[in-house]
Amino acid sequence: MKGFIKIILLLIVIIGLVNCAPIPQQRLRFGVQDLAIDVTHTGIIQRPMLVDLNVVNTAVSGRASETIPADTPHTTISAIRSHLERLAVKNAVETANADLLVRPIYTVTHQGNTLTVEVKGYPARYTNFRPITRDDPEWNLVFDDEEASKTRKRR
């Protein structure tokens, strides 16, 4: 009787493992009228938006520095440098009241135990957020839609 129960349990485990095959991921396609991007089974529906980027023609700068002990390994100095680069950009963006810095140029100096990073670039702000429409040239970049491609070719 014990052998029979072991066989039944083994069969249940085998059937369970066979049925646990990965499910192929299907992509949901929403109608073009819904203006939604392909979505996998995450439950997130992304409605594409367009935005303008206004870049100011006057460069701004930001600076960040930190004192580093002499026995600091090179890999740690590299990580500190990356962190200081981000801080310098943050300072420049905050100074200019911008959203991002376009064409940043970094100057790194290491004098004594002090590592200093200065960044110069052009501040930019995002404006004019709007949903994408078929008339926008970016439509084909967002939707791989044969009908939209035909519409573009006719114009």
Phi, psi and omega in degrees: 000320179296322179296323179294319179294320178297320180294317179298314180297320179296319177296320179296317179295316181297315179298319178297319180290323179293323181281356180266030178292149180297141179273128179298137182283124179258145178258130177274138179240117178269154180299151180300327180296337179277344181052053178237142180282159175308139183229135172274185186285038179271344182086008180257129175248121182258120175265116185295139179235155172244155181210148176265149178243112179262115182257130178278140185276003179250125182288149174236165179226158176219155185220147174211143179214160181207145176273131184241130176300150185298329184268018181288131179295156182300321181295324178290320178297320178297319178294320178296320179299315178300318178297316180294325177298316178295320178295320179296317177297317179301315180296319179294318180294317178295320179299319183271358184054050183246175177264329180202171181245123181266138180053058179289138176238124185259140171237121183246128175234141180231096180248119181064235179261008184253126175254124182237135176238128175240139179235140174234139180189183183255123181289146180220151179231144174278133177220167172058057175290132181205153177289149179287147176232168180298334182283347180282137180297338181283353184308312183292337176287330183270314183251123173274079191241118181299320181297319179294323178295319178296320179299318180294321182293327181290335185285000000 
